């Protein structure tokens, strides 16, 4: 723990202690302490003091809301002059972060009163919905969330209700998935991860296709998530067409894996785009044929290939299978060699999207399967938001540290991340594609 963290914690403790001491000095807690000592009051659990305070606060607040709505105080002798009046109360059970609370919500005669503290139709208060969505984004199943809420806050919520709460974000997901995009992205990365999805009576492997775009400012954005039975070139062609329909008119370079037909699928939408196979993935594929003892030497032998000045590089004869991997992909690898070093660093790998996929796999690995394609997109979208939010909170905690002090918070994962050395890479893109990039500078 750093000195700043320790000082912040000590300040919070001091403020809390001063608050309690002020209450004790006023005598407001004397009667409460006596009841606690006598066993007449419990602090936690069902019907404990905390729940009772929430109940009293919500009911008193609701009465105040009704008074404002009616325009007169309870017991006002001129109440009969008003067109509306009080009409008893109705019972309502709401879930809170400390368990279920039974409320008596006041009513009015003509039914026009809508309480804000305990809204009609709402069965959860105090951020419980946000808690459920956050737990779901962290990879917990509906069954896990149900058990977690019972064991930690004593609130029983059915699995159907939990599913409905998490499904409420589907409209947001749909809006995000259909949002307009920029007309021009210098670079787009395309990749997929495998997820298990129920299909009728069977559970099948499906591919969750993810696109990440780099805009003119070098900022990365997750452009969309699509689910398909297999990672096929035909489906990728449909993904590119959807991106075009959302406004993407041109892309300079599309980085992807070595899937057969991928370049043709991309060029069907953006015929002028340069399709670049992920060099890092190509190297990993080539190294599969190399025994552990020889890997360092082969890696050193491969370096002159992907650092070559042009495509006339000598593949060598170190390992025939390794050489064959590069020879088979040579046509999709050589575009990389046309660019200067600074730009190569941006496009030589799909690491940006692979880092995202790695984090998403950690979240979905404990799930047996998803009930539907929509459930996959919903969770992956929530997970991306949750990861970025957590990292932002960690960075906020470290804000204000002295310059040079060690920082442990991670930067942005993908969404909003600025590409390293982007200004230099953009300058090189402007030289390589002057006519296409000039309108957007």
C-alpha positions in Angstrom: 0.0 0.0 0.0 1.4 3.4 -0.9 1.6 6.3 1.5 -1.2 8.1 -0.4 -3.5 5.1 -0.2 -2.8 4.8 3.5 -3.4 8.5 4.2 -6.7 8.4 2.3 -7.9 5.5 4.3 -6.8 7.2 7.6 -8.7 10.4 6.5 -11.9 8.3 5.9 -11.6 6.6 9.3 -11.1 9.9 11.0 -14.1 11.5 9.3 -16.3 8.5 10.2 -15.0 8.5 13.8 -15.8 12.2 14.1 -19.3 11.6 12.8 -20.0 8.9 15.3 -18.5 11.0 18.2 -20.8 13.9 17.2 -23.9 11.6 17.4 -22.8 10.2 20.7 -22.2 13.7 22.1 -25.7 14.7 21.1 -27.2 11.8 23.1 -29.1 10.6 20.0 -27.5 7.1 20.3 -28.0 6.5 24.0 -31.4 4.9 23.8 -30.3 2.9 20.7 -27.2 1.5 22.5 -29.4 0.5 25.5 -31.8 -1.4 23.3 -28.9 -3.1 21.5 -27.3 -4.1 24.8 -30.6 -5.5 26.0 -31.0 -7.6 22.9 -34.1 -5.7 21.7 -32.5 -4.5 18.5 -30.3 -6.4 16.0 -28.2 -4.4 13.6 -28.2 -6.7 10.6 -30.3 -9.5 9.0 -34.0 -9.7 8.5 -35.9 -6.9 10.4 -32.5 -5.6 11.7 -31.8 -2.0 12.5 -30.4 -1.2 9.0 -33.4 -2.6 7.3 -35.8 -0.8 9.6 -33.9 2.5 9.0 -34.3 2.0 5.2 -38.0 1.1 5.7 -38.6 4.2 7.9 -36.7 6.5 5.5 -38.5 5.2 2.4 -41.9 5.4 4.0 -41.4 8.8 5.4 -40.0 10.1 2.1 -43.0 8.6 0.2 -45.4 10.4 2.6 -43.6 13.6 1.9 -43.9 13.0 -1.8 -47.6 12.4 -1.5 -48.0 15.6 0.6 -46.3 17.6 -2.2 -48.5 15.8 -4.8 -51.7 16.6 -2.9 -50.7 20.2 -2.0 -51.5 19.9 1.8 -50.2 18.3 5.0 -51.7 15.3 6.6 -54.4 16.4 9.1 -54.9 19.7 7.4 -58.4 20.9 8.4 -58.9 22.3 4.9 -58.1 18.9 3.2 -61.7 18.6 2.1 -61.3 21.6 -0.2 -58.8 19.8 -2.3 -59.9 17.6 -5.2 -57.7 14.7 -4.3 -57.0 13.1 -0.9 -55.1 10.3 0.9 -56.4 6.7 0.5 -54.5 4.5 2.9 -51.5 2.5 1.8 -50.5 -0.6 -0.2 -47.9 -3.2 0.8 -44.8 -3.5 -1.3 -41.7 -5.7 -0.9 -38.5 -4.3 -2.4 -35.0 -5.8 -2.6 -32.2 -3.7 -1.3 -28.4 -4.3 -0.9 -29.1 -5.4 2.7 -32.1 -7.7 2.0 -35.8 -7.5 1.3 -37.7 -4.7 3.0 -41.5 -4.6 3.5 -43.0 -1.1 2.8 -46.3 0.6 3.2 -46.6 2.9 0.2 -49.2 5.7 0.6 -52.0 6.0 -2.1 -54.2 8.8 -3.3 -57.9 8.7 -4.1 -57.7 9.3 -7.9 -54.6 7.1 -8.4 -52.5 9.8 -9.9 -49.6 9.6 -7.3 -46.4 8.0 -8.6 -43.7 7.7 -5.8 -40.2 8.4 -6.9 -38.4 6.7 -4.0 -40.2 3.4 -4.6 -41.4 3.6 -8.2 -44.4 1.5 -9.3 -43.4 -1.8 -10.8 -39.9 -1.6 -9.3 -39.0 -4.4 -6.9 -35.4 -3.5 -6.3 -33.8 -0.4 -4.8 -30.4 0.8 -3.9 -28.5 -0.1 -7.1 -29.4 -3.8 -6.9 -30.1 -3.9 -10.6 -26.6 -2.4 -11.3 -25.1 -5.0 -9.0 -26.8 -7.8 -10.9 -25.7 -6.4 -14.3 -22.1 -6.0 -13.0 -22.0 -9.5 -11.7 -23.3 -10.8 -15.0 -20.6 -8.7 -16.9 -18.0 -10.4 -14.7 -19.0 -13.8 -16.1 -21.3 -15.0 -13.4 -24.2 -17.2 -14.5 -27.8 -16.5 -13.5 -27.6 -19.4 -11.0 -24.3 -17.9 -9.6 -25.9 -14.5 -9.2 -29.0 -15.9 -7.5 -26.8 -17.7 -4.9 -24.5 -14.7 -4.4 -27.4 -12.4 -3.6 -28.9 -14.8 -1.1 -25.6 -15.5 0.6 -24.3 -11.9 0.8 -27.3 -9.6 1.1 -30.1 -12.0 2.0 -32.2 -11.0 -1.0 -33.9 -13.8 -2.9 -34.5 -13.0 -6.6 -35.7 -15.6 -9.0 -33.6 -16.6 -12.0 -36.3 -15.3 -14.3 -36.1 -11.9 -12.7 -32.3 -11.8 -12.9 -32.6 -12.8 -16.6 -35.1 -10.0 -17.2 -32.8 -7.5 -15.4 -29.8 -8.4 -17.6 -32.0 -8.5 -20.7 -32.9 -4.9 -20.1 -29.6 -3.9 -21.6 -30.4 -5.6 -24.9 -31.9 -2.3 -26.2 -28.6 -0.6 -25.4 -26.6 -3.4 -27.1 -28.8 -3.2 -30.2 -28.4 0.6 -30.4 -24.6 0.2 -30.0 -24.5 -2.6 -32.6 -26.4 -0.4 -35.1 -24.8 3.0 -34.3 -23.4 5.1 -37.2 -19.7 4.7 -37.8 -17.0 7.0 -39.3 -16.8 7.1 -43.1 -13.1 6.3 -43.0 -10.9 4.0 -40.8 -7.2 3.8 -41.7 -6.9 0.4 -40.0 -9.5 -2.3 -39.0 -8.6 -5.5 -37.2 -10.9 -8.5 -37.6 -10.8 -11.7 -35.4 -13.1 -14.2 -33.7 -13.4 -16.3 -30.6 -15.3 -19.6 -30.1 -18.2 -19.8 -27.7 -20.7 -22.5 -26.9 -24.4 -21.7 -27.7 -27.5 -23.9 -27.3 -29.1 -24.6 -30.6 -32.3 -26.6 -30.0 -31.5 -29.7 -28.1 -27.8 -29.4 -28.8 -24.9 -27.2 -27.7 -22.7 -26.0 -30.6 -19.5 -24.1 -31.0 -20.0 -20.8 -32.7 -17.7 -18.0 -33.6 -18.1 -14.5 -32.1 -16.7 -12.2 -34.7 -15.2 -8.9 -33.4 -14.1 -5.8 -35.4 -11.9 -3.1 -34.0 -11.3 0.1 -35.9 -8.6 2.7 -35.6 -9.9 6.2 -36.4 -8.0 9.2 -37.8 -6.9 10.2 -34.3 -5.4 6.8 -33.7 -8.2 5.9 -31.2 -9.4 2.3 -31.2 -13.1 1.4 -31.1 -14.9 -1.9 -31.0 -17.2 -1.6 -34.0 -19.4 -4.6 -33.5 -19.9 -8.3 -32.4 -21.5 -10.9 -34.7 -22.3 -14.6 -34.0 -22.1 -17.3 -36.6 -21.8 -21.1 -36.6 -18.3 -21.0 -38.1 -15.6 -18.4 -38.8 -16.1 -18.4 -42.6 -15.0 -16.0 -45.3 -18.6 -15.7 -46.5 -19.9 -14.5 -43.1 -17.0 -12.1 -42.8 -18.1 -10.7 -46.2 -21.5 -10.0 -44.5 -19.8 -8.4 -41.5 -17.9 -6.0 -43.9 -21.2 -5.2 -45.7 -22.9 -4.4 -42.4 -20.0 -2.0 -41.5 -20.4 -0.4 -44.9 -24.1 0.0 -44.3 -23.4 1.8 -41.0 -21.2 4.3 -42.9 -17.7 2.9 -43.4 -16.9 3.9 -47.0 -13.2 3.1 -47.1 -10.5 1.3 -45.1 -6.8 1.5 -46.0 -5.6 -1.7 -44.3 -7.6 -4.7 -42.9 -5.6 -6.9 -40.5 -6.9 -10.5 -40.1 -5.8 -14.1 -39.8 -5.0 -16.4 -42.7 -8.5 -17.7 -43.3 -9.0 -18.9 -46.9 -11.1 -16.5 -48.8 -10.8 -13.7 -46.2 -9.1 -11.2 -48.6 -11.7 -11.7 -51.3 -14.5 -11.3 -48.7 -13.0 -7.9 -47.6 -12.3 -6.7 -51.1 -15.9 -7.4 -52.1 -16.8 -4.4 -49.8 -13.7 -2.3 -49.9 -12.0 -3.2 -53.2 -9.1 -0.8 -52.7 -8.2 -2.1 -49.2 -4.9 -3.8 -48.5 -5.5 -7.1 -46.7 -2.7 -8.0 -44.3 -2.3 -11.3 -42.5 -1.4 -11.0 -38.9 2.4 -11.5 -38.8 2.5 -12.5 -35.2 0.0 -15.2 -35.8 1.9 -16.4 -38.9 5.0 -16.7 -36.8 3.2 -18.7 -34.1 1.8 -21.1 -36.8 5.3 -21.5 -38.2 6.8 -22.2 -34.8 4.5 -25.1 -34.2 6.8 -27.3 -36.3 9.9 -26.4 -34.3 11.0 -28.3 -31.2 11.6 -26.3 -28.0 15.4 -26.4 -28.2 15.5 -25.0 -31.7 12.9 -22.2 -31.2 15.3 -19.5 -30.3 17.5 -20.1 -33.3 14.5 -20.4 -35.7 12.9 -17.2 -34.3 16.2 -15.4 -34.9 16.3 -16.9 -38.5 12.7 -15.7 -39.1 13.4 -12.1 -38.0 15.1 -11.1 -41.2 12.0 -12.2 -43.1 9.5 -9.9 -41.4 12.1 -7.2 -41.0 13.1 -7.4 -44.6 13.3 -4.2 -46.7 11.2 -5.8 -49.4 9.5 -9.0 -50.5 12.7 -10.5 -52.0 13.7 -11.9 -48.6 15.3 -15.3 -48.6 13.1 -17.8 -46.6 16.0 -20.1 -45.9 16.0 -23.8 -45.3 16.1 -24.1 -41.5 12.8 -26.0 -41.3 10.8 -27.1 -44.3 7.5 -27.0 -42.5 8.2 -23.6 -41.1 9.2 -22.3 -44.5 6.1 -23.8 -46.1 3.8 -21.8 -43.7 5.4 -18.6 -44.9 5.3 -19.7 -48.6 1.6 -20.6 -48.4 0.8 -17.2 -46.9 3.4 -15.2 -48.9 0.8 -13.4 -51.0 -1.0 -12.2 -47.9 2.2 -11.5 -46.0 4.0 -9.3 -48.5 1.8 -6.2 -48.2 3.4 -5.7 -44.8 6.8 -5.4 -46.4 5.7 -2.4 -48.5 5.5 -0.2 -45.5 8.2 1.6 -43.5 9.0 0.4 -39.9 6.8 2.7 -37.9 3.7 1.7 -39.9 4.7 -2.0 -39.7 4.4 -1.8 -35.9 0.8 -0.8 -36.2 -0.3 -3.5 -38.7 2.0 -6.4 -38.1 -0.2 -8.0 -35.5 -3.8 -8.2 -34.4 -2.6 -8.0 -30.8 -5.0 -5.3 -29.9 -8.0 -7.5 -30.6 -6.2 -10.6 -29.4 -5.7 -8.9 -26.0 -9.4 -8.1 -25.9 -10.3 -11.7 -26.8 -8.0 -13.1 -24.1 -9.9 -11.0 -21.5 -13.2 -12.1 -22.9 -12.2 -15.8 -22.8 -11.4 -15.5 -19.1 -14.9 -14.3 -18.5 -16.7 -16.9 -20.5 -14.5 -19.9 -19.6 -16.6 -20.8 -16.5 -19.9 -20.8 -18.4 -21.1 -24.1 -19.7 -22.9 -22.5 -22.7 -25.1 -19.6 -23.7 -28.8 -19.9 -24.3 -28.8 -17.8 -27.5 -26.7 -15.7 -29.8 -28.2 -12.5 -28.3 -27.0 -13.7 -24.8 -23.4 -14.0 -26.2 -23.4 -10.5 -27.7 -25.0 -9.1 -24.5 -22.4 -10.6 -22.2 -19.4 -9.7 -24.5 -20.6 -6.1 -24.8 -21.2 -5.9 -21.0 -17.8 -7.4 -20.3 -16.0 -4.9 -22.5 -17.8 -2.0 -20.8 -17.1 -3.6 -17.3 -13.4 -4.1 -18.1 -12.9 -0.5 -19.3 -14.9 0.9 -16.3 -12.8 -1.1 -13.8 -9.6 0.1 -15.4 -10.8 3.7 -15.4 -11.6 3.5 -11.7 -8.1 2.1 -11.0 -6.5 4.9 -12.9 -8.6 7.5 -11.1 -7.4 6.1 -7.7 -3.8 6.7 -8.8 -4.5 10.2 -10.2 -2.6 12.9 -8.2 0.4 10.7 -7.4 3.8 12.5 -7.6 5.4 12.4 -11.0 7.7 9.4 -11.3 5.7 7.4 -8.7 5.0 3.8 -9.7 1.6 3.3 -11.2 -0.1 -0.2 -11.2 -3.3 0.6 -13.0 -3.7 -0.8 -16.5 -4.4 1.5 -19.4 -7.4 1.1 -21.7 -7.8 -2.4 -23.1 -9.1 -1.4 -26.5 -12.1 1.0 -26.5 -10.6 4.5 -26.4 -7.0 3.3 -26.5 -4.6 5.5 -28.5 -2.4 3.6 -30.9 1.3 3.9 -30.0 3.3 6.2 -32.3 0.2 7.0 -34.3 1.3 10.4 -35.5 4.3 8.9 -37.2 2.3 6.0 -38.6 -0.4 8.4 -40.0 2.3 10.5 -41.7 3.6 7.3 -43.4 0.0 6.3 -44.4 -0.4 9.8 -46.0 2.6 9.1 -48.1 1.5 5.6 -49.1 -2.2 6.6 -49.8 -2.1 10.3 -50.6 -5.3 10.5 -52.7 -7.5 8.4 -50.3 -6.4 9.8 -47.0 -6.2 13.5 -48.0 -10.0 14.2 -47.8 -10.0 13.1 -44.2 -7.0 15.0 -42.9 
